[in-house]
Amino acid sequence: MKHASLFDPLQIGNITLPNRVVMAPLTRMRAGAGNVPTALNALYYVQRATAGLIIAEGTAVSEQGQGYPSAPGIYTQEQIVGWKTVTQAVHSAGGRIFLQIAHNGRNSHSSFIPGGGPPVAPSAVASTLSGFTRDFRQVPIETPRALEIAEISSIVQDFARAAGNSMEAGFDGIELQAANSHLIDQFLEDGTNVRTDVYGGSIKNRTRFLMEILDSVTAVTGAGRVGVRLSPFGQYGGIRDSNPMKLFTSAIQELSGRGLAYLHLIEGRGSEIGLGDALHEDALNNAKLFRPHFDGVLLSAAAYTASSAASTIEEGSADAIAFGRHYISNPDLAQRIADGAPLAPYDRSTFYGGGELGYTDYPPAVKDGAIESMDAR
Ligand SMILES: Cc1cc2nc3c(=O)[nH]c(=O)nc-3n(C[C@H](O)[C@H](O)[C@H](O)COP(=O)(O)O)c2cc1C
């Protein structure tokens, strides 16, 4: 077996992962009407069930939290039922699956907001991304509206409800999307949070929204079923902090000691989440930097190869590695890594939206003979 360190079992919270090759959360914009997961989505995840853990795509905790057309939700009964077919299929195939629960905040668009009006954020500071409308049009981003205090506590409750719905849907756990310029990240960083109340200003105040959400979801699920994803130094959508080292050290220290399933850090080189393939050699090594501040399982993601993943585990900088783009085109990625088989290239043009093309039609490597290496498509 190649890269053996990736194939030691790993305990996260209540479950044991048979390997350390994790499928990163990947928004694919292929849910059905009403943002309900479909049989096609179930097939896609089942094909990837040999991952140590699947972290299913960013899923909105409320209609207001939606940001992308045909992205799934976890706030209606139909969505719970749709997700149940996914979790049952993955479990029947021997897999384990968490759901990433998310609120897009300022990266959303008025076409998603119940009753219209601009998207919401800690402060009225616009993103540098372009917006997506409900019907898949790319449009200039809108300036968000700053949330009132009372609205903030109702969003905390939305997360708690989404956590309960995720348990009802059969997920093994949830991951809080606190990375990549989503609403929780918008509260954390002072480039997007210029509030002067208890949710703004000091690091403690900016971390308050994350910690309130964490308390409310762990009360529902237990801490061992909750992971948190952060992207220190990430600048997706123009997000920035004046002192990311201090902010994320402090946030991670607050997350430590709570018996969480894991902390999931995206390396700075992946901050553009799929917009560029470049590896920035000078990027800070988040896993190494922040590991001493967290007492639990650490997942690391972004631009890993099989070799760099294995050496990161061997060095002790992380406990498991999450792969994003390679999982799009290699449903049997864990096996391919174990076999030292070539990886199939992914086709960026089919990342978002559409049907089975570029979604469920990437085959596993051919066994007992030549390993299939797909041509670029
Ligand atoms: C198509 C696509 C969709 C993504 N969707 C999400 C998402 O829903 N939630 C999230 O936290 N990150 C998302 N990411 C980021 C990935 O989880 C991962 O961190 C990133 O792709 C870097 O890892 P890689 O180099 O192995 O692809 C997405 C990335 C891509 C390419």
Ligand as a Chemical Component Dictionary entry (heavy atoms), coordinates in Angstrom:
data_LIG
# 
_chem_comp.id                   LIG 
_chem_comp.type                 NON-POLYMER 
_chem_comp.pdbx_formal_charge   0 
_chem_comp.three_letter_code    LIG 
# 
loop_
_chem_comp_atom.comp_id 
_chem_comp_atom.atom_id 
_chem_comp_atom.alt_atom_id 
_chem_comp_atom.type_symbol 
_chem_comp_atom.charge 
_chem_comp_atom.model_Cartn_x 
_chem_comp_atom.model_Cartn_y 
_chem_comp_atom.model_Cartn_z 
_chem_comp_atom.pdbx_ordinal 
LIG C1  C1  C 0 -16.487 23.312 -6.953 1  
LIG C2  C2  C 0 -16.089 23.701 -5.563 2  
LIG C3  C3  C 0 -17.058 23.883 -4.608 3  
LIG C4  C4  C 0 -16.708 24.184 -3.283 4  
LIG N1  N1  N 0 -17.686 24.290 -2.331 5  
LIG C5  C5  C 0 -17.356 24.469 -1.032 6  
LIG C6  C6  C 0 -18.351 24.443 -0.008 7  
LIG O1  O1  O 0 -19.545 24.216 -0.252 8  
LIG N2  N2  N 0 -17.932 24.656 1.272  9  
LIG C7  C7  C 0 -16.612 24.871 1.595  10 
LIG O2  O2  O 0 -16.285 25.054 2.769  11 
LIG N3  N3  N 0 -15.655 24.853 0.643  12 
LIG C8  C8  C 0 -15.993 24.636 -0.640 13 
LIG N4  N4  N 0 -15.002 24.551 -1.592 14 
LIG C9  C9  C 0 -13.588 24.526 -1.152 15 
LIG C10 C10 C 0 -13.123 23.079 -0.993 16 
LIG O3  O3  O 0 -13.779 22.443 0.089  17 
LIG C11 C11 C 0 -11.591 22.989 -0.760 18 
LIG O4  O4  O 0 -11.269 23.654 0.434  19 
LIG C12 C12 C 0 -10.827 23.620 -1.921 20 
LIG O5  O5  O 0 -11.291 23.119 -3.145 21 
LIG C13 C13 C 0 -9.335  23.356 -1.789 22 
LIG O6  O6  O 0 -9.087  21.959 -1.784 23 
LIG P1  P1  P 0 -8.523  21.201 -3.128 24 
LIG O7  O7  O 0 -7.275  21.912 -3.515 25 
LIG O8  O8  O 0 -8.296  19.793 -2.655 26 
LIG O9  O9  O 0 -9.577  21.318 -4.181 27 
LIG C14 C14 C 0 -15.346 24.309 -2.922 28 
LIG C15 C15 C 0 -14.361 24.148 -3.908 29 
LIG C16 C16 C 0 -14.706 23.842 -5.201 30 
LIG C17 C17 C 0 -13.640 23.612 -6.218 31 
# 
loop_
_chem_comp_bond.comp_id 
_chem_comp_bond.atom_id_1 
_chem_comp_bond.atom_id_2 
_chem_comp_bond.value_order 
_chem_comp_bond.pdbx_ordinal 
LIG C1  C2  SING 1  
LIG C2  C3  SING 2  
LIG C2  C16 DOUB 3  
LIG C3  C4  DOUB 4  
LIG C4  N1  SING 5  
LIG C4  C14 SING 6  
LIG N1  C5  DOUB 7  
LIG C5  C6  SING 8  
LIG C5  C8  SING 9  
LIG C6  O1  DOUB 10 
LIG C6  N2  SING 11 
LIG N2  C7  SING 12 
LIG C7  O2  DOUB 13 
LIG C7  N3  SING 14 
LIG N3  C8  DOUB 15 
LIG C8  N4  SING 16 
LIG N4  C9  SING 17 
LIG N4  C14 SING 18 
LIG C9  C10 SING 19 
LIG C10 O3  SING 20 
LIG C10 C11 SING 21 
LIG C11 O4  SING 22 
LIG C11 C12 SING 23 
LIG C12 O5  SING 24 
LIG C12 C13 SING 25 
LIG C13 O6  SING 26 
LIG O6  P1  SING 27 
LIG P1  O7  DOUB 28 
LIG P1  O8  SING 29 
LIG P1  O9  SING 30 
LIG C14 C15 DOUB 31 
LIG C15 C16 SING 32 
LIG C16 C17 SING 33 
# 
